Amino acid sequence: MLAYFLVAAVLPTLILGHGIIPCPGGLPPPTSLTISGCPASPCQVRNGDSLTYTVGFVPNSASPTMTLSITSTVLGETRDIELGPLSNACTNMSPACPTVANQPVTQSATVPIVTDLHDGIPAQLRVTITNSANAVQLCALINLLMM
């Protein structure tokens, strides 16, 4: 019986490369998450690298716009990552905005890694997409190791 439990627990991680880490508070998790060049969590990154992800989710309401926000937490300190034009999640979304309630969509972005940290310091990115009413449509956490 334990062997079946281990297979059931480990197989999704092996297939996806890393498991989806939902945000606390019951915020909607993505339906899928792929991180390029990251075969397993935590993703190892260096200053100057870029992190490219594709996330799938199902909006719970129609919206003309979607906004991407990403925060990073390192050593207990959380900071917003300046995204500029990337904050318009519709730019890299399929199907594009406006979204339709309960219609699956995917969104992709490439985020530059800018840090002075290294030596295996753990960090975590929080990826959030909100609709035009500022309601969270997805929230996921990505674990990193700063190398």
C-alpha positions in Angstrom: 0.0 0.0 0.0 2.8 2.4 0.8 4.4 1.8 -2.6 1.1 2.9 -4.3 1.1 6.0 -2.1 4.7 6.9 -3.1 4.0 6.4 -6.8 0.8 8.6 -6.5 2.8 11.3 -4.7 5.9 11.3 -6.8 4.6 10.6 -10.3 2.9 14.0 -10.9 6.2 15.7 -9.8 8.2 13.6 -12.3 5.8 14.3 -15.1 5.5 18.0 -14.5 9.1 18.5 -13.5 8.0 20.2 -10.3 4.7 20.3 -8.4 2.4 23.3 -8.3 2.7 25.1 -5.1 -0.6 26.9 -4.3 -0.7 30.2 -2.5 -2.0 30.3 1.1 -5.5 31.6 1.8 -7.4 29.5 -0.7 -6.4 31.6 -3.7 -7.0 29.8 -7.0 -4.1 27.7 -8.1 -3.0 27.2 -11.7 -4.1 24.1 -13.6 -0.6 23.7 -15.0 2.8 25.2 -14.6 5.9 24.7 -16.8 9.2 26.4 -16.2 11.7 26.3 -19.1 15.1 24.8 -18.1 13.9 23.8 -14.7 13.6 20.0 -14.5 12.7 20.0 -10.7 11.9 22.4 -7.8 13.7 24.4 -6.6 14.8 26.0 -9.9 18.5 27.0 -9.8 19.1 30.5 -11.1 22.0 32.9 -11.3 22.2 36.7 -11.7 21.6 37.6 -15.3 19.5 34.4 -16.0 15.9 34.6 -17.2 13.0 32.5 -15.8 10.5 31.6 -18.5 7.2 30.1 -17.4 3.9 29.0 -18.9 0.9 28.8 -16.6 -2.6 27.5 -17.3 -5.7 28.6 -15.4 -9.4 28.9 -15.7 -10.7 32.4 -15.0 -13.8 32.4 -12.8 -15.3 35.5 -14.5 -15.1 37.3 -17.8 -12.7 40.2 -17.9 -11.5 42.7 -20.5 -8.0 42.8 -18.9 -5.7 40.7 -16.7 -2.8 42.0 -14.7 0.3 40.0 -13.8 2.2 40.7 -10.6 5.2 38.9 -9.2 6.8 39.3 -5.8 10.0 37.7 -4.5 10.7 36.6 -1.0 14.3 36.1 0.1 15.5 35.7 3.7 12.0 36.7 4.9 11.9 40.0 2.9 9.2 40.4 0.2 9.6 42.8 -2.7 7.6 43.5 -5.8 9.3 42.8 -9.1 9.0 45.6 -11.5 7.4 44.1 -14.7 6.8 47.2 -16.8 4.8 46.1 -20.0 4.8 42.4 -18.7 2.3 43.4 -16.1 -0.3 43.4 -18.9 -0.9 39.6 -18.7 -3.1 39.7 -21.9 0.0 40.4 -24.0 1.2 36.8 -23.6 -2.1 35.0 -23.1 -3.9 32.5 -25.2 -6.7 33.0 -26.0 -6.1 36.7 -25.6 -8.2 39.1 -23.6 -11.1 39.6 -23.1 -11.3 36.4 -21.1 -14.5 34.3 -20.8 -15.5 32.7 -17.5 -14.6 29.1 -17.2 -12.6 29.0 -20.5 -9.1 27.7 -19.9 -6.2 30.0 -20.9 -2.4 30.0 -20.8 -0.1 32.8 -20.0 3.6 33.0 -20.4 6.3 35.4 -19.3 10.1 35.7 -19.2 11.3 37.4 -16.0 15.0 38.5 -15.7 16.8 37.4 -12.6 18.7 40.4 -11.0 20.3 39.6 -7.7 23.5 39.8 -5.7 22.6 36.6 -3.9 24.3 33.3 -4.5 25.6 30.2 -2.7 22.3 28.4 -2.7 20.2 31.0 -0.9 16.5 30.0 -1.2 14.0 32.4 -2.7 10.4 32.2 -3.7 8.4 33.9 -6.5 4.7 34.5 -6.1 3.0 34.8 -9.4 -0.5 36.4 -9.3 -2.9 37.3 -12.1 -5.9 39.4 -11.3 -8.9 40.5 -13.5 -10.2 44.0 -14.1 -12.2 43.9 -10.8 -8.9 43.1 -9.0 -10.1 39.6 -8.2 -7.3 37.0 -8.1 -7.7 34.5 -10.9 -4.5 32.5 -10.2 -1.8 32.4 -7.6 1.3 30.1 -7.6 4.6 29.9 -5.8 7.9 29.1 -7.5 10.8 28.0 -5.4 14.3 29.1 -6.4 17.9 28.6 -5.4 20.2 31.5 -6.0 23.4 30.0 -7.3 
